[in-house]
Amino acid sequence: MVQKRKVPERKCVVTNEMKPKKRLIRVVRNKDGEVFVDETGKKNGRGAYLTRDLEIIRQAEKTNVLSRQLNTEVDSSIYEDLIKLVEGKKHD
């Protein structure tokens, strides 16, 4: 019998839903305090996950949830990158 590999799940910081990691976008703060969108999901640093959905990204920006999760100021350019990413490629 082939054992099915467990799909890694992460929690979206806006909706608090557990979803497969591949369906989320990771935003990272590295040890130098730089915040960036981590498309590979493998970079070192404190990560926060967002659902690939424009509404959720806008809500995250409004509520400043990423700044709280990452304990640092998250620049609006990060949200612009997230929106471009979501509009550029829809996963589902």
N, C-alpha and C positions, 0 to 999 in steps of 0.2 A: 504494500500500500504506500502510495506517495503521500508524504506529509505536506499539507498545504502550509506555506510560510505565512506567518502572522503579518498582516499589513500594519506597518507602523502608523499609529494615529496620533494626532496632536489636537489641542484645543484652540479654537479660534478665540482670540482675546475680546472680540466684540460680542459674538453670539454665545460664547461658552459651550459650543457644540463640539463634540469629538468627531473628527473627520479624518479620512486617510491623508497622510502627510502630502501626497502628490497633489491633492486638491486644494492645498493651502499655499500661501506665499509667506516666506520667512523674512522677517526684518531683523537685522542683527546690530547690536552695539558691541564693538570690539574693545579690547582693553585700553586702547588709546582714546576711547570715547566717541569714535566715529560711528555714525549710524548709516546703514545702507541696506538695500534690498538684496537678499541672498537667493539668487535663482537656483543655485545648486542645492541649497539646504545643508551644506557641509562646512561652511566657514566657522571658524572659532568665534566664540563670543556669546553674549546673552541674546537669545532669540525669542521673538514673539511671532505668532502665526495669525494670519488673517485669511478669511475665506476669499476666494477669487470672485469677488462680486463688487461692482461699482458702489452700490448702496452701502455695503458694509465698510468699504474703504472711506467713503464720505463720512459715514457715522463715526469711524475711528478718528478721523481728522477733527470732527466737531467735538467729540468727547475727550480728545487728547489721550486716549487709552494707551497708545504706544509710548508716549512720554512717561506715563506712569509705570508701564510694564518694564521699560528699559532703564528707568531711573535717570533719564536725561532729556534734554530738549530735542524733539524730533522736528526737523526742518520741513517746511511745506513742500520742498522739492522731492522729499521722500514719497509724499502722497502722490505727487505728479508722476513719479516713476511707477508707483503701484498702479495708478489709473492707466498709464500707457501700457503696462504689462497686461492688465486685464483686458483692455480693449484690443490689444494686439493679438492675444491668443486666448481663446475661450477653451477652458478645459471642462469636460463633462461627458 
